[in-house]
Amino acid sequence: MKKVYLVGAGPGDPELLTRKGARVLAQADCVLYDNLANAALLSLAPAGAEHLYVGKKKSQHALAQEEISALLVEKARQGKCVVRLKGGDPYIFGRGGEEAEALAQAGVPFEVVPGVTVPLGMAAYCGVPLTHREHTSAVTFVTGHSVEAIDWERVGHVETLVVFMGLTHIRAIAGELMRHGKRPETPALAVRWATRPDQETIVGTLADIADRVERAGMKPPASFIIGDVVKLREQLNWFEKLPLFGRRIVVTRAAGQASELSERLEALGAQVIEYPVIEIAPPGDAGPLDAAIGRLGGYDWLVFTSANGVRWFAARLEGSGRDWRGVKAKLCAIGPGTARALEALHLKVDLIPADSVAEGVAEAFAGFDLQGKRVLLPTAAVARDVAPKELAARGALVDVVEAYRNVVPPPSDWPSEAPHWITFTSSSTVKNFLALAGRERLNGVRIASIGPVTSETARRHGLTVAVEAGEHNLDGLVSALLGHIE
């Protein structure tokens, strides 16, 4: 029998999961997760792990609590390492105590991995410290599910009050607090989806917070902070002041490569929607690439036009039984991302064109004598021929070999809420997106392009490019977006 781990998933931001929580997820055979645990965390579990949704929403319970506890016992007795992934912290209104009791009574070994509980994450991301020497030295947590179950005589006098999941009953809760001593003008704050890019915050007073929530149409899950510390939000609200906060931005890069751009956008507050329209595949015929690797010592220059070209060339080289010691050529990388991919292999990059497009190659080689020089370009199956033509015009003997292919993956789910922006990082992303999703998906969506070639492809397909990166790389794309925030 293996162990059950009751793991706190944190308040919503997946990066707030503890290191231990990530470690036990990585060894899970079965994950039982609830409605408030960020589904992105499931990707930390092994590929073959079983995922079981056992969430509870108001009047919509996938399983009763007793059934969840029984399922934990059953899966452990099947010899599986079980992770019960719970929003916030398992022991703070998470019913983790009940599940731990059931496991103990069944003789099933378990561990509890604490998580960042909702009030802590909510307070930090809303700019409201729950304690402050000049405002309060005590904080009280209550659950808002049952108004009748709370001792309002006692709660009405606390300095800072956090109400979990109290949206449905907030009018009654506010009324009870005012009847038992709280001033009507006491600051109050409601938060939905705390710590996530779609965090929604409403600020008011105890007297009017219910009206404000109702007018805004806020829906569960939401929690509340009530007390004078709410006034500090005006100074300390850092999260919602991030430059891309509230913007939904689509990233169309390949699934295995989207994170580089996604993480930059998320760090700036954006809600990133990964919609991969490219999948990287091996070359259709690896013969020409293998032949080029066989005569690698005869080349004077290796020119890489993408990080993908570096990765797939390196993988084929390694599989051939040869290695980079056979490379006598100098290395050219078009763009800093491609250069980083070579440097990660501990290789020296001899030339990086100032402009990260194929047209920049000729200018970069202006000071070099290419007459009779042998040049190898490992590239995508369908790539622009600008660079090889420019080099051949300078007298080079150029071999262009297919190192990988860009193929169209199966379509992903399109978000229910329309995005504000979509990013295109190559001509292929434009064409593949239109093939997968159709032009109508872009109605009302602004387009951000990584450079002039991508922009031209978009325009040829009848699209309007709202912003184009000045530097034709991810840094330039992010800078361009930041420069066009309304």
N, C-alpha and C positions, 0 to 999 in steps of 0.2 A: 504494500500500500504506500502510495506516495503522499506528499504533503499538499495541503491547501493553503494558498496565500490570499489573505484578505488585503487587497492593495488599494490605497487611496490614490485615485487618478488625478486629484487636484481639482481646481475650480473651473477649468475649461481650457486654458492655454496649455497645449501638450508639453511645452518645455518646462512646466512646473512639476512634472512627474519627478519623483526622487530617483537618484541613481540606483538605489536598491529596487525600486519598483520596476525600472527598465530592465534590470538584470534578471529578475524573476520572470518577467514577461517573456524575455528572450529564451527561456527554457520551458515555457508552458506547452502542455499537450492540449489543454482545453481552457478557454477564456469565457467566463460568464460576465457580461458587461451590462451596465444599466443605462438609462436614458441620459444621465448627466455626465457620463464618462465620454470624453472626446473620442470619437470613432477612429481618429487618426492614430491613436495609440495601438490599435490592433495590428498595425503594420510592424510593430516591434516583436510580435510573437513569431515563432517559426512558420514557414510557409504552409506546412501541413497541419497546423494547430486548428482545433475545432473552435468555432466562434458561436456562442449561444447568447442571443439577446434575451434578457430577463428584466427589462426595464419597466418602470411604473410611471405613468402619467396620470393626471386626474381622471378617475373613472376608467382608465385603460391600463390594466395590469397584464403584462404578458404571462406572468405566473404569480400565484399567491406567495407570500413570504415563506410559508411552510413548504411549498413545492420547491422554492429556490434552495432552501436549506437541505432538503432531501436530495436534490440534484447534485449539490456539492459532495455530499456523502457518497452518492452512487458513483460519481465520476472518479473520486479518489479510490474507491474500492475496486474500480476497473484498472487500477494501476497507473492512473494518469496524474501528471503534475498539473494541478488546477489553480488558476488565478481567477479570483473574484474581483473584478475591476469596478470600483465604486467611485462615483463622483465625490469630490472633496476628500474627507477623511472617514474611514470606516466607522469610527467610534463617535463621531459628532453628527447626530441625527441621521446616520447612515444605516442603522439597523445591523451594523456589523457585530454588535454585542450579541444579538439574537442568533446570528449565523455562527459565531464563535461558540456559543452555548451548545448549539445543535451538533457541531463538530466534536466538541469535548464529550458530550453525552454518547456520541456514536463511537468514540475511541479513535477518531481520525486526527492525525497530527496536523497542526496548522501553525501559521505565523501571521501576525498582523504587521503590515507595512504602512506606517502613517502617511498621510497625504496633506498637502496644503488645503486646509478647510476653506469653504466658500467665503466666510467673513474676512479671513486674512487676505485672500486674493482680491476680493471685492474692494476692501478698504485700500489696499495698495494701488490698484488700478483705477480707482476713482478719486484718489487724492484725499482720503479721509482716514487719518490715523485713529484707531479705535481707542487708544489711550494717549493722553498728552498731559504733561505736568501742569499746564495752565488751564486745562479744560476738564479733564476727568482722570480719575485713577482707578476706575472700575468699569467693566463691560459685562453685560449679561446677554446670553444667547437664549432665544426661545423659538419654538416652532409654531408657525401660524396655521397649522392644519386644523386645530381645534381651539376655538376662542374660549370655550367653557372650561377647558382643562387648565388654564393658566391662572395663577394667583395674582390678579391684577393689583390688589392692594400692595403687594410686595414689589411687583415689577414696575408699577407706576412711579416709583421714587428712584429708580436707577438712573445713573448719569448718562450712560451710553447703552442703547438697546439695539441688538441685531435680531431681526425677525426673519427666520428661514421660511421660504416658500409661503409667504403670507399674502400673496396678491389677491386671491379670491376673497379674503376676509379683512382686507386692510381698512375698510371703512369702519367695521365693527371694532377692530383692534385700536384704531386711532381714537374712537369714541371711548373705549374702556380706559385708555391711557389718560385722556383728558378728564374723565370722571374721577380718576384716582390720583390726581395731582400734577400731571404733566401740563405745562403751559401750552396753549393752542399755537403760540408762535415758535415752539421748539422746532429747529430745523430737522427736516426729514429728507431722505434720499431713497429712491427706488432704483434697483439695478437688475436688468435682464441680461443673461449670458455674460456674466462678469468675467473679465480677463480675456475674452475672445475679441477678434477684430470687429464683430457685429455687436459689441457691448452697447446697450441702450441705457441711458441714465436720465432720470427725472428728479429734479430738486424742487422742494417746496417746504411747507411747514406741516406740522401735525394736523392742523385744521384743514388744509387744502390738498394734502398729498393724494387722497383718494380721488378727488375730482380731477386732479392733474393726470393721474394714471388712467382714469377712465377716458378723458378727452384724448389722450395720446394713443389709446387702443393697445396699451401694453398687455402682453399675454404672458402666461407662465412659461418657463420658470423665472421667478423674480424674487429677490429678497430686499430687505430694508435696513437702513441704518438711521436711528433716531437719536438726536442729541446735539449739543453745541459743537462737537467736533466736525459736523457736516459743514460748518462755516469755513473750515480750512481748505475745502475743496477748491475754492477760487484761486488759491495760491499754489496748491500742491497737485493739481490735476495734470499729470504729465502724459498719461497714456492717450487720452482723447485729444491731446494737442500734438501728437505725432503727425507729421506732414501728410501722410497718406491714410490716416485713420478714417474709417467709414467708406473708403473706396474699394469696390469689388473689381479685382483685376485678374483677367484670364492669362495664364501662361501656357503657351502652346508647344513648348519644347518636349522632346522625348521624355518618357516617364523617368528614365534613369538619370536624366540630366536637368530636370526642371528645378531641382532643389537649389542650385546655385543662384538662379534668379529669384525663385520663390522666397528664399530666406532673406534676401536683401529687401524685398518688398515688405515682407512681414515685419522685419525689424523697424520699418518706417510706418507701421500701423495698418498696412493694407490687409484686406481679406482676400487671400489668393485662391483662385480656382484653377486647379491644374487640369487642363484639357489637352492631353497629348495628341498631336496630329502627325507625329513622325515616330517611326520605330526603326531603330538601327539594326540592319541585318548583314550577315556576311556577304561577300561578293557573289554574284551569280556564277561566275567562273573564276576561280582563284588561280588558274594557270598563269596568266600574265604577271600577277603579283609574285607568285612563287619564282617565276623565271627572273624577274627583276631582283628579287632577294638573292638568287643564285649568283648574280653578277654584281653584287652590291659593291665590291671593292673597286669597280671600274667607274663609279660615278664621282663627279666633282661636287655636285650640289644635290641635296635632298630638300625639296620645297614642300612644306606641309601647309595646307589651306584651312585646316580645322583640327580641333582637338580629337574629333572622331577619327580623322585620318591617322593621327599619331597612335591612338589606342589600338586600332585594328591592324595597322602596320606592325606595331610592336608585338601584338599577340601572334601574328603570322610568322614574324621573325623568330620569336621564341619557339614556336612549334616546329620550325624548320631545323632545329638543332644548331643554328647559328646564333650569334648575338651581336650587340652593338660594337664589339671590338673589331668586327669586319668592316665597319663603316669608316671610310677614309674621307668621305665627303664633308663639306661644310653644310650647316643646317640653316634653313630659312623658315621662319614661322610667320604666317600672315595673321597678326593680331596677338594681343597679350595672352588670351586664353589658350591659344595654340602653343605659345611659348612656354606657358606654365606647364602644359601637359608634357612637353619635352624636358623641361627642367625637373619635373617630378621623377623622371627616369635618370636623373643625374647627368644630363647631357647639356653641353654648352650650345647656346643658340648664337649663331654668328650674325644673323641679319633679321631684323624685324621692320617691315615697311611702315612708314609713318602713317599711312592710310590703310586701315584694315579691310581692304577690298582688293580684288584681283588686279584692278587698274594700278594699284600702288606698287605692284611688283616691278614694273619697268623702271619706275623712278628709283626704287630701292637698289636696283642693280646698275644704276647709271655709272657708278664708279668702277665697275668690274668688267674685265675682258671675258666675254662668254664665247668667243669664237672657238668652235670645236669642243667646247666643254660639254660633258655629259650631265644631264639634269634629270632627276626622277621626281615625278609628282604623284604620290599616292593620294587618291582623291575619291569622291563619291561617284557612283555609277553614272549619274546624270549631273554633270558639273559644267559650269561655264568654261569656255575654252579661251578666255581672254588671256590668262596668265601664260599657258603654253605658247600661244601665238606670239605674245610679246617677247618671250624668251627666245623662241625660234628666230624671230626677226633680228635678234641681236647675235645670231650665229650659233646658238646653243643647239645641241642634239638632245631633244626632249622626249622622254618616255612618260606617257600618262597611263597609269594603271589603276584599275578599280580596286580600292581597298575595302569598301563597304557600300551598302545600298541604303537609301532612305525609302522605307515602305510605309504605306498607310495602315495604321493600326485599326482595330475595331473601334467604333465610336464610344465615347464616354457619355455619362449622363450630363445633360446641360443643366445649369443651376436654375432653380425655380425663380429666384430673384435676378432680374437682368443685371449684368455687370456694367460698370461704368467705362472700363477700358479693356482692350485686348492687346496683347503684345505679339508682334510677329518678328522672329529673329532670323528668318531666311525666306527666300522666295518659295521654298517647298512648304513652309508652314502656312503661307497664304493659300496656295493652291490646294493643299491637302485639307485645310479647314473648310474651304468652300465645298470640296467634294464630300466631306463627312457631315457637316452641319448645315450648309446652305447659306446663302446670302442673307436671308431673312433674320437669322440669328444676330446679325450685326446692326439691326435697326436700333438707332439710339445709342449704340456703343461706339466710343471713340477709339481710333486705331493709333497705336504707337509702333513705329517701325525702327529697326536697328540700323538702317542705312539706305542709301539711294537705290541700290539694286532691289532690295525688298520693297521699297516704296513704289518703284516703277512697276513691279509685278502687281502690286495691289491696285494701282491706278489702271493698269491694263484690264483688270477684272472689274472695273467700274466702282472701286472703293475709294473713299476719301481718307487720306492719311492726315490725322490731326497733328501729329508730332513725329519728327524724325531725329534720331540720335546724332549729335554733332560728332562725337567719337563713335565709330561703328563697332561697338562692343557692349557688353552688359553694363559696364559702368556708365557709358554714354546714354544707354537706354533709360537707366534709372534716373540719371541727371535730367534727361529730357522730360520725363514724367513729372519730376519735382518742379520743373520750371513752368509747367502748364496746369498746376492745380488751381482750381477756381476758389 
